[in-house]
Amino acid sequence: MVADVDDLIAPDAPAWFRRALHTPFFDERVDVDGVPIHYLAWGEPGRRGIVFVHGGGAHAHWWTHVAAPYARHHRVVAIDLSGHGDSGWRSKYSLEQWSAEVMAVAADAGIAGPPVLVGHSMGGFVVIATAAMHSDALAGVIVVDSPVAAPDPEIGASHAKQAFGQPKVYPTAAEALSRFHTVPLQEHYLSYVMHHVARRSLHAVDGGFSWKFDHNLFSAFSGSIRAVALPYLPEVRCRFALLRAEYGLVTPDIGDSMYEMLGRNAPVVEVPEAGHHPMLDEPLVLTTAVRALLADWDHSEPHRR
């Protein structure tokens, strides 16, 4: 629990955002194959649960303002995948290893029954693989703007590593924060969300400050990042929904292709006015979409392929 949470809230932040950041949470850890995996937990144990999974180079607190309000009725968890946030680092990363971490955190967090997984970008690839391997242990998965497509040699691990830049230590926190940006960039952001996320992304190191992710995490991708979850998508047997950001990476044709691979049996919903990172520019629209899906799943029977 962070005592000085008000230092992480910008003066112009609206009331709903302040309430979310003031919702009590706990920092928890579980060992997964010799590496400590950190996660945030809101709400009482013993309730049905939701596990939020961040994108590449991000961390659990990207979800805080979206995840915290669900604590009124759920056990809510946001994971730091290994190599990210406050979790430990590995010598090599893989989609399968990250999936094991998601399932370990869900088991450790005291969730009652099968959880719902919500994954953004690279985190969406992780939950797709998790759903393919553990469909019977999940209530469903919601994937947020994760483009699963045929291999594209121009969007590979080396390209992504270059986009995130070389590891750098900044002499002051202020200088580091002035350099904070997303990958990919998008046209709009909410300044008060960026204020919080940027400050949660930074930690002190020898010589100054740096970002909380391992630059070697891209070892998980030997080729095209967009193709990494391609073998897993047709194997998903639990409920599935794709939220496609209007100005994101899942173009209409990629959304149609994913719909076909899922046996034409999963909703593909556009998040209007959102860029690839909808929790940073349209968090309330994103929250509404997730709530609508959860409400529908509570009151309907899944169709089979």
C-alpha positions in Angstrom: 0.0 0.0 0.0 1.4 3.4 -0.9 1.0 6.0 1.9 1.5 9.1 -0.2 -0.8 8.2 -3.1 -1.9 11.8 -3.4 1.6 12.6 -4.8 0.7 10.3 -7.7 -2.5 12.2 -8.5 -2.3 15.3 -10.7 -4.2 18.4 -9.5 -6.6 18.3 -12.5 -7.6 14.6 -11.9 -11.4 14.2 -11.8 -13.2 12.7 -8.8 -13.7 9.2 -10.3 -9.9 8.9 -10.9 -9.1 10.0 -7.3 -11.6 7.5 -5.9 -10.0 4.7 -7.9 -6.5 5.5 -6.8 -7.6 5.8 -3.2 -9.2 2.3 -3.3 -7.2 0.2 -0.8 -5.0 -2.4 -2.5 -2.2 -4.7 -1.4 1.2 -5.5 -3.0 1.5 -9.3 -3.1 4.2 -11.7 -4.4 4.3 -15.3 -5.4 7.3 -17.4 -6.6 6.9 -18.8 -10.1 9.8 -21.0 -11.3 12.3 -19.2 -9.0 11.3 -15.7 -9.8 9.2 -13.4 -7.5 6.1 -12.2 -9.4 4.5 -9.1 -8.0 0.8 -8.3 -8.3 -1.7 -5.8 -7.0 -4.9 -7.0 -5.3 -8.1 -5.2 -4.5 -11.3 -6.4 -2.9 -12.0 -9.3 -0.5 -10.6 -12.8 -1.2 -13.1 -15.5 -1.8 -15.0 -13.6 -4.4 -15.1 -14.3 -8.1 -12.2 -12.6 -9.8 -10.7 -10.6 -12.6 -7.0 -10.7 -13.6 -5.6 -7.7 -15.6 -2.5 -8.3 -17.7 -0.5 -5.3 -19.0 1.3 -4.9 -22.3 5.0 -5.1 -23.2 7.2 -2.7 -21.3 4.2 -1.7 -19.1 3.2 -2.8 -15.6 0.3 -3.5 -13.2 -0.4 0.1 -12.4 -1.4 0.9 -16.0 -4.6 -0.8 -14.9 -5.1 0.8 -11.4 -7.7 3.4 -12.4 -9.6 0.8 -14.5 -9.3 -2.2 -12.2 -9.9 -0.7 -8.7 -13.7 0.1 -9.2 -14.4 -3.6 -9.7 -13.3 -4.3 -6.1 -16.9 -3.5 -4.9 -18.0 -6.9 -6.2 -14.9 -8.9 -7.2 -11.4 -10.0 -6.1 -9.4 -7.9 -8.6 -5.8 -8.5 -9.5 -3.2 -6.8 -11.8 0.0 -8.7 -12.4 3.5 -7.5 -13.2 4.7 -10.1 -15.6 8.4 -11.2 -15.1 10.7 -8.6 -16.6 8.2 -5.8 -15.8 7.2 -3.5 -12.9 8.2 -4.9 -9.5 8.6 -8.5 -10.5 11.9 -10.3 -10.9 13.7 -10.7 -14.2 14.5 -13.9 -16.1 17.4 -14.8 -18.5 14.8 -15.6 -21.2 11.1 -14.9 -21.6 8.3 -16.7 -23.3 4.5 -16.5 -23.8 4.2 -19.9 -22.1 6.2 -18.7 -19.0 4.1 -15.6 -18.7 0.9 -17.7 -18.9 2.2 -19.8 -16.1 2.7 -16.6 -14.0 -0.9 -15.5 -14.7 -2.3 -18.8 -13.6 -0.1 -18.8 -10.5 -1.2 -15.3 -9.5 -4.8 -16.2 -10.0 -4.4 -19.2 -7.7 -2.5 -17.3 -5.1 -4.9 -14.3 -5.0 -7.8 -16.1 -3.3 -10.2 -15.9 -6.3 -13.3 -18.0 -6.0 -13.9 -20.1 -9.1 -12.5 -19.6 -12.6 -11.4 -16.0 -13.2 -11.8 -13.7 -16.1 -8.6 -12.5 -17.7 -8.3 -9.1 -19.3 -5.1 -8.5 -21.4 -3.9 -5.5 -23.3 -1.6 -5.6 -26.4 1.2 -8.1 -25.6 -0.8 -9.0 -22.5 -3.6 -10.0 -24.8 -1.2 -12.4 -26.5 -0.4 -13.8 -23.1 -4.1 -14.3 -22.1 -4.8 -15.9 -25.5 -2.1 -18.5 -24.9 -3.3 -18.9 -21.3 -6.9 -19.5 -22.5 -5.7 -22.1 -25.1 -3.8 -24.0 -22.5 -6.2 -23.6 -19.5 -9.7 -22.9 -21.0 -11.4 -25.2 -18.5 -9.9 -23.2 -15.6 -11.1 -19.8 -16.9 -14.5 -18.0 -17.0 -13.5 -16.1 -20.1 -10.9 -13.7 -21.6 -11.1 -10.2 -22.9 -8.4 -9.1 -25.2 -7.8 -5.3 -25.7 -6.3 -4.3 -29.1 -3.9 -7.3 -29.5 -3.4 -7.8 -33.3 -3.0 -11.5 -34.0 -2.0 -11.8 -37.6 0.2 -13.6 -40.1 4.0 -13.0 -39.6 5.1 -9.6 -40.6 8.9 -9.3 -40.9 8.7 -5.5 -40.3 7.1 -6.0 -36.9 9.6 -8.3 -35.2 11.4 -8.5 -31.9 14.3 -6.3 -33.0 11.9 -3.6 -34.3 10.1 -3.6 -31.0 13.4 -3.5 -29.0 14.5 -0.4 -31.0 11.1 1.3 -30.5 11.5 1.0 -26.7 15.0 2.5 -26.9 18.2 1.4 -25.3 18.3 1.1 -21.5 19.2 4.5 -20.0 19.8 6.0 -16.6 18.7 9.5 -16.1 20.3 11.7 -13.4 17.0 13.0 -12.0 13.5 11.7 -11.9 12.3 14.9 -13.5 14.4 14.3 -16.6 13.2 10.7 -16.8 9.6 11.7 -16.5 10.0 14.3 -19.3 11.0 11.4 -21.6 8.1 9.1 -20.7 6.1 8.0 -23.8 4.2 5.0 -25.0 5.0 2.5 -27.8 3.4 3.0 -30.1 2.6 6.7 -29.8 -1.0 7.8 -30.1 -2.8 11.1 -30.8 -4.5 11.6 -27.4 -3.8 10.9 -23.8 -5.4 12.0 -20.5 -2.7 14.0 -18.8 -3.7 13.0 -15.2 -3.6 9.3 -16.2 -0.1 9.8 -17.8 1.0 11.6 -14.6 0.2 8.6 -12.5 1.4 5.9 -14.9 4.8 7.6 -15.6 5.6 8.0 -11.9 4.8 4.3 -11.3 7.1 3.4 -14.2 10.2 4.8 -12.7 12.6 3.4 -10.0 15.9 4.5 -8.5 19.0 2.7 -9.8 22.8 3.3 -9.4 23.5 6.7 -10.9 19.9 7.9 -11.1 16.6 6.7 -12.3 15.4 4.2 -15.0 12.3 2.4 -16.3 10.9 -0.7 -14.6 11.3 -3.2 -17.4 14.0 -5.6 -18.7 15.1 -4.6 -22.2 15.7 -8.3 -22.9 12.0 -9.2 -22.5 11.8 -9.2 -26.3 13.7 -12.5 -26.3 10.2 -13.9 -26.0 9.7 -13.1 -29.7 12.0 -14.8 -32.2 10.0 -13.5 -35.2 6.9 -11.4 -35.7 5.3 -10.3 -32.5 1.9 -10.3 -34.1 2.2 -14.0 -35.0 3.3 -15.2 -31.5 -0.3 -16.0 -30.4 -1.4 -17.3 -33.8 -1.2 -21.0 -33.0 -3.1 -20.5 -29.8 -6.1 -18.5 -31.0 -8.0 -21.3 -32.7 -7.5 -23.4 -29.5 -9.4 -21.1 -27.2 -12.5 -22.9 -25.8 -13.7 -20.5 -23.1 -15.6 -17.3 -23.6 -13.7 -14.8 -25.6 -14.2 -11.1 -26.6 -12.0 -8.8 -28.6 -12.1 -5.0 -27.9 -10.7 -3.2 -30.9 -9.5 0.4 -30.4 -10.8 2.6 -33.2 -7.4 4.1 -33.8 -5.4 1.1 -32.5 -3.4 -1.8 -34.0 -6.3 -4.2 -34.6 -7.6 -2.9 -37.9 -11.0 -4.0 -39.1 -9.5 -6.7 -41.4 -7.4 -8.1 -38.5 -10.5 -8.1 -36.3 -12.4 -10.0 -39.0 -9.5 -12.5 -39.4 -9.4 -13.1 -35.6 -13.2 -13.5 -35.6 -12.9 -16.3 -38.2 -10.1 -18.0 -36.4 -12.3 -18.1 -33.3 -14.9 -20.0 -35.2 -17.1 -16.9 -35.7 -18.1 -17.2 -32.1 -16.7 -14.2 -30.2 -17.8 -10.6 -30.1 -15.5 -8.1 -31.7 -16.3 -4.6 -30.2 -14.8 -1.3 -31.3 -13.8 1.1 -28.5 -14.7 4.5 -30.1 -12.1 7.3 -30.2 -9.5 5.1 -28.5 -5.9 4.7 -29.5 -3.9 1.5 -28.9 -3.7 2.2 -25.2 -7.4 2.9 -24.3 -6.7 3.0 -20.5 -4.7 6.1 -21.2 -7.1 8.0 -23.4 -10.6 6.5 -23.0 -10.6 4.6 -19.7 -14.3 5.1 -18.9 -15.3 3.8 -22.4 -13.0 0.8 -21.9 -14.5 0.1 -18.4 -18.0 0.3 -19.8 -17.2 -2.2 -22.5 -15.7 -4.7 -20.0 -18.6 -4.3 -17.6 -21.1 -4.9 -20.4 -19.3 -8.1 -21.4 -19.1 -9.3 -17.8 -22.8 -8.6 -17.3 -23.8 -10.4 -20.5 -21.7 -13.4 -19.5 -23.4 -13.5 -16.1 -26.8 -13.8 -17.8 -26.3 -15.9 -20.9 -25.1 -19.3 -22.0 -22.1 -19.5 -24.2 -22.5 -20.7 -27.8 -20.3 -23.6 -28.9 -18.4 -23.6 -32.2 
